[in-house]
Amino acid sequence: MKKLKIGIAGMKNKNFINLKKKFKKVYFLKLDSTNFFKQRDLNAIIIFTEKTYAKVLKRFFDEKKYKSFNNLSWFHFSRSGIEDNIKRYIKKDKLISQHNFS
């Protein structure tokens, strides 16, 4: 079985290291604005600080960059309330099923 590949953005380094130690069967990759669009084989993306990644997220959704992430089945924001801003993409292009944003 292939390891799940999960990109993490905005997590403190100490927490990222602990996460990798605890879940050894998952491949975690620390994302930043320089490598975000280079990791197109991710199964999930988790973002903890949306404000820091606002420009990246704008490109991801507005420029439909998400279409090149063929394995992506989960996109998670740590902050509530952002769902309303991206539901239009879910409905329009069926990016990710709605239950992932509840």
ZANURO-779111 format. One line per 5 residues: number of its first residue (from 0); their letters; for each residue x negated, y, z of N, C-alpha, C. Coordinates in steps of 0.1 Angstrom, whole numbers, m for minus. Atoms other than C-alpha are relative to their C-alpha. Layout:
ZANURO-779111
NUM = A = X:Y:Z:X:Y:Z:X:Y:Z | ... $
This chain:
ZANURO-779111
0 = MKKLK = m8:m12:0:0:0:0:m9:13:0 | 8:m13:1:m13:35:m9:3:8:12 | m2:m10:m11:m18:60:18:8:12:m4 | m7:m13:3:6:89:20:m10:11:0 | 9:m11:0:m11:121:11:9:12:4 $
5 = IGIAG = m7:m11:m5:1:151:31:m9:12:1 | 7:m13:0:m11:187:26:5:8:12 | m4:m8:m12:m11:208:58:m6:14:m2 | 5:m14:1:m14:246:56:4:8:13 | m2:m9:m12:m17:270:86:m1:m7:13 $
10 = MKNKN = 1:7:m13:m25:244:113:m14:3:5 | 13:m3:m6:m53:252:137:m9:m13:m1 | 9:11:3:m84:231:131:0:m11:10 | 0:10:m11:m83:214:165:12:m9:m1 | m12:7:2:m47:203:159:m1:m9:m12 $
15 = FINLK = 1:8:12:m55:191:124:m9:m12:2 | 9:11:m4:m84:169:137:8:m10:8 | m8:9:m8:m61:154:163:10:m7:m8 | m10:6:9:m34:147:137:m6:m11:m8 | 7:10:8:m59:129:115:m4:m12:9 $
20 = KKFKK = 4:11:m9:m71:108:145:12:m9:4 | m12:7:m5:m36:99:156:7:m9:m11 | m7:7:11:m22:89:122:m11:m4:m11 | 11:5:8:m51:70:105:5:m6:m14 | m6:6:13:m28:54:78:5:11:m9 $
25 = VYFLK = m4:m12:8:m20:89:64:m12:8:m4 | 11:m9:5:m44:110:43:5:14:1 | m4:m14:m2:m41:146:55:m11:8:m6 | 9:m9:7:m56:174:35:4:14:5 | m2:m14:m5:m60:209:49:1:9:m13 $
30 = LDSTN = m3:m8:11:m45:233:24:m3:15:3 | 1:m15:m2:m54:270:19:3:6:m14 | m4:m7:13:m48:295:m9:m10:m4:m12 | 9:3:10:m79:283:m28:2:m14:m6 | m2:14:5:m70:246:m31:14:m5:m1 $
35 = FFKQR = m14:4:m1:m32:246:m28:5:m6:m13 | m5:4:13:m25:242:m66:m9:m11:m6 | 9:11:5:m54:217:m71:4:m14:5 | m4:13:m6:m38:190:m50:14:m5:m4 | m12:4:6:m11:178:m73:6:m14:3 $
40 = DLNAI = m4:13:m2:m9:143:m61:6:m2:15 | m5:1:m14:5:151:m26:14:m6:0 | m14:5:m2:36:133:m13:8:10:8 | m7:m10:m9:44:161:12:m9:12:2 | 7:m12:m4:34:196:20:7:6:12 $
45 = IIFTE = m5:m6:m12:38:211:55:m7:13:2 | 5:m13:m1:34:248:60:4:6:14 | m3:m5:m13:31:263:95:0:15:1 | 0:m15:0:25:300:87:3:5:m14 | m5:m4:13:46:310:58:m5:14:m5 $
50 = KTYAK = 3:m14:3:37:347:60:m14:0:m6 | 13:0:5:0:339:54:0:m6:m15 | 0:7:13:9:318:23:11:6:m9 | m11:m6:8:36:342:9:m3:1:m15 | 3:m1:15:18:348:m24:m1:m14:m6 $
55 = VLKRF = 1:13:5:11:311:m28:14:m6:m2 | m13:5:1:47:302:m21:8:6:m11 | m7:m7:10:60:328:m44:m4:m6:m14 | 5:7:12:39:312:m72:6:m14:m1 | m5:13:m1:50:278:m61:14:m1:m5 $
60 = FDEKK = m14:0:4:87:286:m65:3:8:m12 | m4:m9:11:90:316:m88:m6:m4:m13 | 7:4:13:65:303:m114:2:m15:m2 | m3:14:1:78:268:m109:m12:m9:0 | 12:8:m1:44:254:m101:3:m13:7 $
65 = YKSFN = m3:13:m6:61:227:m81:3:m11:m10 | m3:10:10:70:210:m113:m12:m9:m3 | 12:8:3:34:198:m116:m4:m9:11 | 2:9:m12:35:180:m82:9:m12:m2 | m8:11:3:48:147:m95:4:m9:11 $
70 = NLSWF = m2:9:m11:46:128:m62:7:7:12 | m5:m8:m11:60:155:m40:15:m3:3 | m14:3:m4:91:144:m21:4:7:13 | m4:m7:m13:90:166:10:m8:13:0 | 7:m13:m2:82:203:14:6:6:13 $
75 = HFSRS = m5:m3:m13:85:215:50:m6:14:4 | 4:m13:m6:84:250:65:2:m2:15 | m1:1:m15:79:253:103:10:9:6 | m9:m11:m5:102:283:106:14:m2:m5 | m13:1:4:139:281:105:5:13:m7 $
80 = GIEDN = m5:m12:7:159:304:82:m5:1:m14 | 5:m1:13:138:300:52:7:m8:m11 | m7:9:9:160:273:37:9:8:m10 | m9:m7:9:184:299:23:m7:6:m12 | 7:m5:11:157:314:2:m5:m10:m10 $
85 = IKRYI = 5:10:10:147:282:m15:11:m10:m4 | m11:9:4:181:264:m18:3:2:m15 | m3:m2:14:185:280:m52:m9:m8:m9 | 9:8:8:155:261:m64:4:m15:1 | m4:14:m2:168:228:m50:12:m3:m9 $
90 = KKDKL = m12:1:8:201:233:m68:m4:1:m15 | 3:m3:14:186:246:m100:m8:m11:m6 | 9:9:6:158:222:m106:m1:m13:8 | 0:12:m8:165:195:m80:m14:m3:5 | 14:1:m5:131:201:m65:m1:m11:11 $
95 = ISQHN = 0:9:m11:137:183:m32:14:m1:5 | m13:2:m4:168:168:m18:3:10:12 | m4:m10:m10:187:192:5:m2:m5:14 | 1:5:m14:185:170:36:m14:3:5 | 13:m3:m5:148:178:38:m2:13:6 $
100 = FS = 1:m14:m5:155:214:47:10:2:11 | m10:m2:m11:180:208:75:m8:0:14 $
